[in-house]
Amino acid sequence: MADPETTPDRREDLDEVEARALACVRCPSLAATRTQVVFGSGDRDADLFFVGEAPGADEDARGVPFVGRAGRLLGELLAGIGLQREDVFIANVLKCR
């Protein structure tokens, strides 16, 4: 369970990083071809974060990380340990496809 004293700071930090990512065009070729920025989803206060490499076509279309084949596998693995996607935070290092 998250430490209540650090949770607001973490949430604020993630909000700031997300705002920057949504406006980012530092990689012109990615910014020009992406459908949208795929920041992350789930519980921003979670103790468990999953971080992948980059969004694929499914993720770019839906705006949510890990919704394709890898996402289905992740969902099964989470269920195997009694968790759901909403219990963790899921993101990618790269936010654009």
Backbone torsions as a table, in degrees:
resi	resn	phi	psi	omega
1	MET	NA	140.6	-176.7
2	ALA	-67.5	146.5	176.2
3	ASP	-73.8	120.4	-176.5
4	PRO	-59.9	-24.7	-179.4
5	GLU	-76.2	-24.0	-178.5
6	THR	-101.7	-15.4	-175.6
7	THR	-59.1	-49.3	179.9
8	PRO	-60.1	-38.9	178.6
9	ASP	-63.4	-44.0	179.5
10	ARG	-62.4	-45.4	-179.6
11	ARG	-61.1	-44.6	178.6
12	GLU	-63.6	-41.3	178.0
13	ASP	-61.9	-44.7	178.8
14	LEU	-65.0	-38.7	177.2
15	ASP	-61.1	-42.0	179.8
16	GLU	-66.6	-44.7	178.8
17	VAL	-63.1	-40.2	178.8
18	GLU	-63.6	-44.1	179.0
19	ALA	-60.0	-41.1	177.8
20	ARG	-66.2	-42.1	-179.5
21	ALA	-63.8	-40.5	-178.6
22	LEU	-63.0	-29.5	-179.0
23	ALA	-97.4	-2.9	-171.4
24	CYS	-71.4	136.1	172.7
25	VAL	-136.8	28.2	-176.6
26	ARG	-69.5	-22.9	174.2
27	CYS	-109.4	88.3	-171.5
28	PRO	-53.8	-39.2	-178.2
29	SER	-68.9	-37.0	177.2
30	LEU	-71.7	-43.4	-179.4
31	ALA	-61.9	-34.2	-177.4
32	ALA	-74.8	-26.9	-174.0
33	THR	-108.2	-9.9	-179.1
34	ARG	-71.4	151.5	171.0
35	THR	-80.4	-40.2	-180.0
36	GLN	-165.5	165.9	173.8
37	VAL	-78.0	133.1	177.9
38	VAL	-107.5	95.1	-172.4
39	PHE	-80.0	-64.5	-177.1
40	GLY	175.4	168.2	179.6
41	SER	-149.5	159.1	178.0
42	GLY	110.8	-159.8	-175.4
43	ASP	-84.5	109.7	-179.7
44	ARG	-67.9	-12.5	177.5
45	ASP	-98.5	3.5	-175.5
46	ALA	-64.6	150.7	174.1
47	ASP	-82.3	-17.0	-175.8
48	LEU	-115.9	117.6	176.9
49	PHE	-113.2	138.7	171.9
50	PHE	-111.3	128.6	-177.9
51	VAL	-126.0	119.0	176.9
52	GLY	-97.9	-169.3	-176.6
53	GLU	-84.8	-58.7	-175.5
54	ALA	-160.5	155.6	177.4
55	PRO	-69.6	144.5	173.0
56	GLY	-94.2	-169.5	-177.5
57	ALA	-61.3	-43.1	179.9
58	ASP	-62.5	-42.8	-178.8
59	GLU	-67.3	-41.3	178.9
60	ASP	-63.3	-38.7	-179.9
61	ALA	-69.0	-38.7	-175.5
62	ARG	-95.5	-19.3	-179.6
63	GLY	78.7	17.5	-178.0
64	VAL	-130.9	133.9	180.0
65	PRO	-72.8	150.9	174.1
66	PHE	56.5	56.5	175.6
67	VAL	-111.9	-8.4	177.9
68	GLY	-84.9	-149.0	-179.7
69	ARG	-56.8	-45.9	-180.0
70	ALA	-62.9	-34.8	178.6
71	GLY	-66.9	-38.7	176.9
72	ARG	-63.7	-42.7	177.9
73	LEU	-63.5	-43.7	178.1
74	LEU	-59.5	-42.7	177.7
75	GLY	-59.4	-42.0	178.2
76	GLU	-65.2	-43.0	179.8
77	LEU	-64.9	-41.6	177.2
78	LEU	-62.0	-44.6	179.1
79	ALA	-59.3	-35.6	179.7
80	GLY	-63.5	-23.1	177.5
81	ILE	-110.8	16.9	173.8
82	GLY	79.0	23.0	179.7
83	LEU	-120.1	162.6	173.5
84	GLN	-122.4	166.7	178.8
85	ARG	-54.3	-35.5	-177.8
86	GLU	-68.2	-15.3	-178.2
87	ASP	-86.3	-13.6	-176.0
88	VAL	-127.5	171.0	173.3
89	PHE	-110.2	132.9	-175.7
90	ILE	-122.9	129.4	-179.0
91	ALA	-151.0	178.9	173.7
92	ASN	-126.6	155.1	175.2
93	VAL	-62.2	-51.5	175.2
94	LEU	-88.1	140.4	-177.1
95	LYS	-101.6	-4.0	-177.5
96	CYS	-127.1	154.6	177.7
97	ARG	-99.7	NA	NA
